[in-house]
Amino acid sequence: MVIGEPDERQSPSVSQARLIVLVQCAPPMLHTPRSIPLRAIAASWILLIFLVTMPRGAAAQEPAPIPRFVVDLHGLTTRFPDDDPQLAASRGLALEELPGRGFGGDIAVHVFPFRFRAVTVGLGGRLTTIGASRNQDSETLGLRPVTERFTYLGPQLSFNFGTESGWSYLSGGISVSRWSVAVDGPPLAGPDVERLKTLDYGGGARWFAKRHLAFSFDIRFYAINPSTPVNGLPPGPRTRLFVVGAGVSIK
């Protein structure tokens, strides 16, 4: 007797009866190995029973596409270069005065005008600001308090993969940024106010546990052009900042 595909008109009890026959006729290798937890075996059988008895219509339901827009609100962290002699020299600082670890936030807005097969194309913009300071024990160590800040505003092009309930993406843009590393007090000047050509690129994901609110994360690089030399100081270095962000997304 040849057993074919289950008839959609058969009741769930018929499918379950076939499942019981399969279990009873299974070879000895179905005995639980010691390396596999009993909970994992039980969960596997429960999932199998669910798949056997599930109506075909529910399994074939088409997921909703990515929505028309989304807003990301993320907290950020990065490590500014604190061991780069060229950066310190370009600002007239001692190497020990460079701050290092910084924190900040960003807001990004994306709209998704069209979709091509499995890829949804997004257009939008991003505003990023991150700051760091070194002022603890400055007088004791003979160092000046220094504040560092990076600010970027630019467009975004993204390629998104997934559905309305969650998706991943790759994105990037090109614009200008301001990167100041200066002693506290005097007004900013020179490379600290210069607009530096900057390329940003990265990716992340969004998971919508609620209808309009999601947890999201973003990993991004900012490739910053060198600053112009002024007042006999050398140019700033070509730098790539690695920034990690996490927060919420709203659709």
PyMOL commands that set and color helices and strands:
alter all, ss='L'
color gray80, all
select helices_A, chain A and resi 12-24+28-30+38-53+56-59+85-90+95-97+138-141+190-192
alter helices_A, ss='H'
color red, helices_A
select strands_A, chain A and resi 69-79+101-116+119-134+146-163+166-183+196-207+213-224+239-250
alter strands_A, ss='S'
color yellow, strands_A
deselect
rebuild
show_as cartoon
